[in-house]
């Protein structure tokens, strides 16, 4: 690769990117060669002190979204994992009811290992509905647990449950923040919505945020190993993919280990005050 091409690659992967360090192993070199400077912020903004991950299935919520929750709990914050479905139809050999029970048990064990809560809705795998019942159910859990940051699916997915989850969460956040909408819990405003780096949701996903997960990398992988599917039981080697992806994302963000996230367009707007 020529130096010109290499510089273009680094700029395309690093331009307009925020790197979030939690005070762990940020490498000595503050900027990659040829890369435009990016904003580096830390734990002080508080948004990662209370994190809720919301996914269509337990595997997604821990594999693709678990590291930001692990960061929150590791540094004394609160974390929760919400699965809209148990993913009970994900095995070709185990009956759905039995597989769903094992998925629930694995999620509860993984959440306990990370010091977080495992939450579940009971929609059928492959049939997560996009309706107000689902949106209000998620709204009520947002109001109950009061996350400052929510991590969920990006809409560019081939999986219909993932696309449904994206739509549900967007409206649930809106409902949760409406003071005039009377529910059991008072309104709660979520500060940040972020989309996870999921191999099934890759269409149109462009990372603009890199979160340093160096300090929680091993704990997160250990929690994910509570799921047999993590080791390739269902045909995809999640452990190899997400473990190595954290290394690759770390290389691009100048952290030892990192996850990539994507913010909605409205959150990427900057307001610059002049003197």
Order of alpha helices (4+ residues) and beta strands (2+ residues): alpha-beta-beta-beta-alpha-alpha-beta-alpha-beta-alpha-beta-alpha-beta-beta-alpha-alpha-beta
